[in-house]
Amino acid sequence: MATPNQITFPVYGMTCASCASKLTSAFNDIDGIEANVNISLEKATLSFDQAQLNKPLVPEIAHVLKSKGYHTDYQTIPFEAEWSCSSCVESTLKAIKSHPLVIDAKANFATKTLHVETIEGIANSEFINALIALSPYPLTHKVAITSQQQRLNKQKLEDKKQQREKLSLVIALGLSIPFVVAMINMLFSDTALLPSWLEFALATPLQFIVGARFYKGAWNSIKGGSANMDVLVVLGTSAAYFFSLYILLTGSQAHLYFETSSLVIVLIRLGKYLEFRAKQASSKAINALSQLQVLEALVKKGQGFKRVLIEQVQVNDLVQVAVGDKVPVDGIVVEGSSDIDESLLTGESAAINKQQDDQVYAGTLNGDGVLLIKTTAVNEQTKLHNIIQLVESAQMSKAPILQLVDKVSAIFVPIVLAIAAITFASWMFTTGNLEQALMHSVAVLVIACPCALGLATPTAMVVGTGLAAQKGILIKDINTLQLAHKLNHIAFDKTGTLTKGQVSINDVTSFDPAFLPLLMGIQQSSKHPIAKAVVAYCETLNIDAETISQPQNIHGEGLHSRFQEQDVLVGNSKLLQHFDINIEQQLASNEVNIDPNLNVIYLSHGQSLLGYFVIADQVRPESKETITELNKLGLSTTLISGDKHSVVKSMSNDLGIAHFYAEQTPEQKLQQLSTLQQDGLVAMVGDGVNDAPALAQADVSIAMGGGSDVAKQTASMTLMHDDPRLIAMAIKLSRATWTTIRQNLFWAFIFNTLAIPAAALGYLSSSVAAIAMSASSLIVLSNSLLLKRTRLQ
């Protein structure tokens, strides 16, 4: 049986959850395709069995996108070919075009180049190798720029798009300020504040320039056979604008609705901008992960080393890693030894010593030794790239939560249109007055225009997230607010989350007055994190360091030096045993019994053990209070860490955490999250790159402010201060914010429910309608502002 394939590519132009649903159905109509479209990430994932495809797939994907009014990014892959005649070119093109994921292929016999067009996101090494295998003549992939440069270029385009969105919103807000002042004035006076021509001048660019995206979205929705929020906005605002224009041109004294059409567009545009920023955060998480990858590697070529692009490194190449550099590939150490910081993979703060035959991973940081590595995996095969894929996969697996307004609009729009048509027909039949019939039917459309609905979500979100920011909590999107109040469980990483992620010196025990002066003297010669912690500890005690000589680092064991013509050793038990120092006997003579689960560092001078200390990751003082507060909120807790079992178990017991999992890889953390999610909604709290897949998988993800950029970009909440007590505060605020949003939507829908019949029956004059629209908006706004009084402590 053939193995199913999966492709993920961007989709642009979707404006609501129903767009994603319709597009998913359209893709699923293609034989052999199983689709998932995520509007939050603006991506589609298609699973298929390549062996069962009897026609090109990507051209059909492109056709579906075009027919539905959406678009994607396309990519051209360049190859160098070995051709000797024009018939070679034709046979190559025929073979390449037979691949189901190829849109088109073009060749130039003179330059012996081939360009293959496909959708961006498909062109991985597997796809490229498949094309090379298909070709009857040898092909070589031309790498014009690195994959990281491609990502950076795309990020620049996204940043420019965000700047355009922001500028457009600022202009829209500026044009709408006079209307806001005029609507407030209407509550206290019957006299119009703005001249009719000024209202027209302000409303026209707002309607057709700022509001152009709504017209486009409405058209695409209608073409797709559905009615979404864009249709509702276009109907209401267009009715208000053109009816006002008709009144202006005919010289009638009736009330103008320019302010209604303009403010609706501005308010809805504000909500769209907030959604756009949330989508940006998802892509930045992947970019931050990608930046951990190395652009170049120092590869052995003949008798020397040559720096090459990372895409050109092959399996079994010998790669040299200098002191302080990132490891560029996954591989086995052939020569040298060094301490490697693997916290992005394991979560442990202490560096791990690597010697010959040990495994090292791309993206980890080399310490104080030079390594020669034999490559075992490069590019898409590395463990770091696997973490990137886990993050992307976990994000794509989350189905977007449908907004209540979008759900209702599919039913609401046809009903409003029917009521408006019935109103027009009824008044024409009973009065025969065309202008009166038109005025009442348009009043129905105007009063149905979602001004209060447009305010309901963005105002509560702005107030809620603003209050959160004041408390040091960054909440990125509406989905977080919608989910956080229903959480059942919270999973924690250990290092850097419930602990400070720094080495602490504990249980310092001295058998000799020379212990601390010698200890400080030898540790001053090292830049290891443990040495820095020791020096800092001794400085707080005003210890005067002894002068030692011949300091030497012994990888994975400790430090060796000389003092008064005798050896001075500081390190683990393995180091002292190499110099025939009997630790157990000397500890026993001092009546000391050490827990074997502790990380102990010893100091000896000559053959005498002078003392020892314990190193540990310091627990944050606020962690226990955090767990207690979460339990009061009815949430259960779990600790998931890459650290060893004894350490994780001890911390769980001390903090009162019910369940724990130790020695977990990023993949295993992801699995534990998936298991917990079977029993309810789960939040994940983490700070490192190794937490990113689990953060992406979680229903609500929370990152510590002092953590990695990857964790903060992946998370839907970020604690700006390294205080875990903010977690409980964030959940309380999320509950209050979402309650306010639901209240706002309730009042907005109640307003429409009562106002539409009144407008249809002729009981709602133009001036009363304008005041009612203002009042409903002020009610929603006032309710949102009440969020500021929420008690969070």
Sequence and secondary structure as in RCSB ss.txt:
>XXXX:A:sequence
MATPNQITFPVYGMTCASCASKLTSAFNDIDGIEANVNISLEKATLSFDQAQLNKPLVPEIAHVLKSKGYHTDYQ
TIPFEAEWSCSSCVESTLKAIKSHPLVIDAKANFATKTLHVETIEGIANSEFINALIALSPYPLTHKVAITSQQQ
RLNKQKLEDKKQQREKLSLVIALGLSIPFVVAMINMLFSDTALLPSWLEFALATPLQFIVGARFYKGAWNSIKGG
SANMDVLVVLGTSAAYFFSLYILLTGSQAHLYFETSSLVIVLIRLGKYLEFRAKQASSKAINALSQLQVLEALVK
KGQGFKRVLIEQVQVNDLVQVAVGDKVPVDGIVVEGSSDIDESLLTGESAAINKQQDDQVYAGTLNGDGVLLIKT
TAVNEQTKLHNIIQLVESAQMSKAPILQLVDKVSAIFVPIVLAIAAITFASWMFTTGNLEQALMHSVAVLVIACP
CALGLATPTAMVVGTGLAAQKGILIKDINTLQLAHKLNHIAFDKTGTLTKGQVSINDVTSFDPAFLPLLMGIQQS
SKHPIAKAVVAYCETLNIDAETISQPQNIHGEGLHSRFQEQDVLVGNSKLLQHFDINIEQQLASNEVNIDPNLNV
IYLSHGQSLLGYFVIADQVRPESKETITELNKLGLSTTLISGDKHSVVKSMSNDLGIAHFYAEQTPEQKLQQLST
LQQDGLVAMVGDGVNDAPALAQADVSIAMGGGSDVAKQTASMTLMHDDPRLIAMAIKLSRATWTTIRQNLFWAFI
FNTLAIPAAALGYLSSSVAAIAMSASSLIVLSNSLLLKRTRLQ
>XXXX:A:secstr
    EEEEEE B   SHHHHHHHHHHHHTSTTEEEEEETTTTEEEEEE GGG  S SHHHHHHHHHHHT B  EE
EEEEEE  SSHHHHHHHHHHHHTSTT  EEEEETTTTEEEEEEETT  SHHHHHHHHHH SS EEE   S HHHH
HHHHHHHHHHHHHHHHHHHHHHHHHHHHHHHHHHHHTT SS SS HHHHHHHHHHIIIIITHHHHHHHHHHHHTT
   HHHHHHHHHHHHHHHHHHHHHHT  S   HHHHHHHHHHHHHHHHHHHHHHHHHHHHHHHHHTTS SEEEEE
ETTEEEEEEGGG  TT EEEE TT B  SEEEEEE  EEEE HHHH  SS EEE TT EE TT EE SS EEEEE
EE GGGSHHHHHHHHHHHHHHTS     HHHHHHHHHHHHHHHHHHHHHHHHHHHH  HHHHHHHHHHHHHHHS 
HHHHHHHHHHHHHHHHHHHHTTEEE  HHHHHHHTT  EEEE IIIIIEEEEEEEEEEEESSTTHHHHHHHHHTT
  SHHHHHHHHHHHHTT      EEEEEETTTEEEEEETTEEEEEE HHHHHHTT  HHHHHHHTT    TTSEE
EEEEETTEEEEEEEEEEEE TTHHHHHHHHHHTT EEEEE SS HHHHHHHHHHHT SEEE S  HHHHHHHHHH
HGGGS EEEEE SGGGHHHHHHSSEEEEETTS HHHHHH SEEESSS TTHHHHHHHHHHHHHHHHHHHHHHHHH
HHHHHHHHHHTT   HHHHHHHHHHHHHHHHHHHHGGGG    
